[in-house]
Amino acid sequence: MSEHVSQAEVLASATRIELPTPGGIQVWHAWNTSAGRPLVLLHGGSGSWTHWLRNIQGLSKDRAVYALDLPGFGDSDLPPETRDADDLQHHVAQGMRQLLGEGPHDVMGFSFGGMTAGFIAAEQPDLIRRLVLVGIPGLGLFGDPLDLRGLRDDMSRQERRHILRHNLLQIMLRHPESVDEATLDLQDANVSRDRLRRRRIARGDVLVHLQSKWQCPIHTIWGEFDSLVEERLYRVPEVLNQCRLVSFHVVPQAGHWVQYERPEGFLKVALRCLAGEGE
């Protein structure tokens, strides 16, 4: 749960799994697999398993953790005819069943990964025991478009990193000191491998309409300064009023990428959610 943990350190204790599926190879990283009680982690848009880099050690202390590079992101193949979370969900569910069995399993999804998990929970509810949604879109609470800037192939390294820093502080992180060189490296690697760049569902309210189909307990975790919802954050319980919303946690002094910016605070509430507190 340390802010200073390195990717090399976390990878050293991981098992890399290249899972053949009908939609292509899915790359999973797994920790403490002998412990059982698998927890599935689904990262956000333009990301990879490294969105959970600072949380793996704490979450896997006494249970197995499986972090997927969502199809079309990271090292996983992009399945044919896949454009957004509604297309992606079937491939993710397929991978979970192949790798972990029929379930149900605990699932934690961040942002786009949480929205994808919401589709799975609606269409294949038998697969999910408990769902922890972190900074999810799809609730109709988005504000004005953020000032995000594009990257070009002809940019110098310095120019590219300037844009990456700007975008991280616009959408992902609250505090300038949260963006160090290692964070820029991680973001650059993830953005470069995003092959689902025309996603649009997140800006709507798709999860509001799906929630009545969710059969499992729902927990939510947010950063206090999540840029996607801003002052509308406290409307989340009001909007998620047709599901078994068990908990609504807000981690202080964190942006959208709450589990990276405030890993200690995030871990405390995540473990409470995963223990079924309040269910």
C-alpha positions in Angstrom: 0.0 0.0 0.0 3.0 2.2 -0.1 3.2 5.3 -2.3 6.9 4.3 -2.9 6.4 0.7 -4.2 7.9 0.1 -7.6 6.4 -1.7 -10.5 9.5 -4.0 -10.5 8.9 -4.9 -6.9 5.2 -5.8 -7.4 5.9 -7.7 -10.6 8.6 -9.8 -8.8 5.9 -11.5 -6.7 3.4 -11.8 -9.6 2.4 -14.7 -11.8 1.8 -13.6 -15.4 -1.0 -15.5 -17.1 -1.5 -15.3 -20.9 -5.0 -16.7 -21.2 -6.2 -17.8 -24.7 -9.9 -16.8 -25.2 -12.2 -16.6 -28.2 -11.5 -12.9 -28.3 -7.7 -13.2 -28.2 -5.1 -13.4 -25.5 -5.9 -11.9 -22.1 -3.0 -11.0 -19.9 -3.6 -11.4 -16.2 -1.3 -10.8 -13.3 -1.9 -12.8 -10.1 -0.6 -12.7 -6.5 -0.9 -15.1 -3.6 -2.9 -17.6 -5.7 -2.7 -20.3 -3.1 -4.7 -18.2 -0.6 -8.0 -18.7 -2.5 -10.9 -16.3 -2.3 -10.0 -14.6 -5.6 -10.5 -10.9 -6.0 -10.7 -9.7 -9.6 -9.4 -6.2 -10.3 -10.5 -4.3 -13.4 -8.6 -1.1 -14.3 -9.7 2.2 -15.8 -9.7 3.6 -19.3 -6.3 4.1 -20.9 -4.8 1.9 -18.2 -3.6 -1.6 -17.3 -3.2 -3.6 -14.2 -0.7 -0.9 -13.0 -3.7 1.3 -12.1 -3.6 -1.0 -8.9 0.1 -0.8 -8.5 0.0 0.7 -5.0 -2.8 -1.5 -3.7 -1.7 -5.1 -4.8 0.4 -5.8 -1.7 -2.3 -4.8 0.8 -5.2 -6.4 -1.1 -3.3 -9.7 -1.6 -2.1 -10.1 2.0 -4.5 -12.9 2.8 -6.3 -13.6 -0.4 -5.6 -14.3 -4.1 -5.7 -11.2 -6.4 -6.1 -11.4 -10.2 -5.6 -8.1 -12.1 -6.6 -8.2 -15.8 -5.3 -6.0 -18.6 -8.7 -5.4 -20.0 -9.0 -6.5 -23.7 -7.8 -3.7 -25.9 -5.6 -2.2 -23.1 -2.2 -3.0 -21.7 -0.8 -6.3 -23.0 -4.2 -7.9 -23.8 -5.4 -8.4 -27.4 -8.3 -6.2 -28.7 -11.2 -8.5 -29.7 -12.8 -8.0 -33.1 -15.7 -5.6 -33.2 -15.1 -4.3 -29.7 -15.6 -0.5 -29.2 -16.7 0.1 -25.6 -17.7 -1.5 -22.3 -20.9 -3.0 -23.6 -18.8 -5.0 -26.2 -16.0 -5.7 -23.7 -18.1 -7.2 -20.9 -18.6 -10.6 -22.6 -14.9 -11.1 -23.1 -14.1 -10.2 -19.5 -16.7 -12.5 -18.2 -15.4 -15.3 -20.5 -11.9 -14.8 -19.1 -13.1 -14.9 -15.5 -14.9 -18.1 -16.0 -12.0 -19.8 -17.8 -9.4 -18.7 -15.3 -11.3 -18.8 -12.0 -14.3 -21.0 -12.6 -18.0 -20.3 -12.4 -17.8 -18.2 -9.2 -19.3 -16.1 -7.8 -16.2 -13.9 -7.2 -15.5 -10.6 -5.6 -14.8 -7.9 -8.2 -13.4 -4.4 -7.8 -13.6 -2.1 -10.8 -12.1 1.4 -11.2 -13.7 3.9 -13.5 -14.1 2.3 -17.0 -13.4 -1.1 -15.4 -16.1 -0.5 -12.9 -18.6 0.3 -15.6 -17.6 -2.9 -17.4 -18.2 -4.8 -14.2 -21.6 -3.2 -14.0 -22.6 -4.6 -17.4 -21.4 -8.1 -16.2 -23.3 -7.8 -13.0 -26.5 -7.0 -14.9 -26.1 -9.7 -17.6 -24.3 -12.5 -15.8 -25.1 -11.9 -12.1 -24.1 -15.4 -11.1 -20.5 -14.5 -11.7 -20.2 -11.7 -9.1 -20.5 -12.2 -5.3 -19.7 -8.6 -4.3 -19.0 -5.6 -6.4 -16.7 -2.7 -5.3 -17.0 0.3 -7.7 -14.3 2.9 -7.6 -14.9 6.3 -9.2 -17.3 4.9 -11.7 -18.7 6.8 -14.7 -22.0 6.0 -16.3 -24.2 7.6 -13.6 -25.2 10.8 -15.5 -23.1 12.9 -13.1 -20.4 14.1 -15.5 -19.7 17.8 -15.6 -18.3 20.0 -18.4 -15.6 18.4 -20.6 -12.1 18.5 -19.1 -9.2 20.4 -20.7 -7.4 17.3 -22.0 -4.7 17.7 -24.6 -3.7 15.3 -27.3 -0.3 13.6 -27.9 1.4 13.6 -31.3 4.1 11.3 -32.6 6.4 14.2 -33.5 6.5 15.5 -29.9 9.8 15.6 -28.1 10.1 13.6 -24.8 9.8 16.8 -22.8 6.7 18.0 -24.7 5.1 14.6 -24.3 5.7 14.5 -20.6 4.4 18.0 -20.2 1.1 16.9 -21.8 0.9 13.7 -19.7 1.4 15.7 -16.5 -1.3 18.2 -17.6 -3.8 15.5 -18.4 -3.1 13.6 -15.2 -3.8 16.7 -13.1 -7.0 17.4 -15.2 -8.6 14.0 -14.8 -6.7 11.6 -12.6 -4.9 13.2 -9.7 -5.6 16.2 -7.4 -2.2 17.3 -6.2 0.8 18.3 -8.4 3.2 16.5 -6.1 1.4 13.2 -6.9 2.8 13.3 -10.4 6.4 12.1 -10.2 8.6 10.7 -12.9 7.6 7.1 -12.2 3.9 8.1 -12.5 4.6 9.8 -15.9 6.4 6.6 -17.0 3.4 4.5 -16.0 0.9 6.8 -17.7 2.9 7.0 -20.9 3.1 3.2 -21.1 -0.6 2.8 -20.5 -1.8 5.5 -22.8 0.4 4.2 -25.6 -1.4 0.8 -25.5 -5.0 2.1 -25.4 -6.7 0.7 -28.5 -10.3 1.7 -27.5 -10.0 5.4 -28.0 -13.5 6.1 -29.2 -15.3 5.1 -26.0 -18.5 7.2 -25.4 -20.8 5.3 -23.0 -19.1 6.6 -19.9 -20.5 10.1 -20.3 -24.1 8.9 -20.1 -26.2 7.2 -17.4 -26.0 3.6 -18.5 -25.4 2.2 -15.0 -28.4 4.0 -13.6 -30.5 1.9 -16.0 -28.6 -1.4 -15.3 -28.5 -1.2 -11.5 -32.0 -2.8 -11.0 -30.5 -6.0 -12.5 -27.6 -6.2 -10.0 -28.2 -9.0 -7.5 -25.0 -8.6 -5.4 -24.1 -6.1 -2.7 -22.6 -2.9 -4.0 -19.9 -0.8 -2.4 -18.6 2.4 -3.8 -15.3 4.3 -3.2 -14.5 7.8 -4.4 -11.8 10.4 -4.1 -13.0 13.6 -2.5 -12.0 15.6 -5.5 -13.0 13.3 -8.3 -12.8 15.5 -11.4 -15.5 13.5 -13.3 -18.3 14.3 -10.8 -16.9 17.3 -8.8 -19.6 18.8 -6.5 -22.1 16.2 -7.7 -20.3 13.4 -5.8 -22.7 13.3 -3.0 -25.6 12.6 -5.4 -24.2 9.1 -5.9 -26.4 7.4 -3.2 -29.4 9.2 -4.6 -28.7 7.9 -8.1 -27.8 4.4 -7.0 -31.2 3.9 -5.4 -32.4 0.7 -7.2 -29.6 -1.6 -6.1 -28.2 -3.0 -2.9 -25.9 -0.1 -2.2 -24.3 -1.1 1.1 -21.6 1.6 1.4 -20.5 5.0 0.0 -17.0 5.9 1.0 -15.1 9.1 0.2 -11.3 9.2 0.7 -10.1 12.7 1.6 -7.6 14.6 -0.5 -7.7 12.3 -3.4 -8.6 12.8 -7.1 -10.3 10.3 -9.5 -7.4 7.8 -9.3 -8.0 7.6 -5.6 -6.3 4.2 -5.0 -3.0 5.6 -6.5 -3.1 9.1 -4.9 -4.1 8.0 -1.4 -3.3 4.2 -1.2 -3.4 3.9 2.6 -6.8 5.6 2.9 -8.1 3.6 0.0 -6.9 0.3 1.4 -8.7 0.9 4.8 -12.1 1.3 3.2 -11.5 -1.3 0.4 -10.8 -4.0 3.0 -14.0 -3.1 4.9 -16.0 -3.4 1.7 -14.4 -6.7 0.8 -15.1 -8.0 4.3 -18.8 -7.4 3.6 -19.2 -4.7 6.3 -22.8 -3.6 6.4 -24.1 -6.4 4.3 
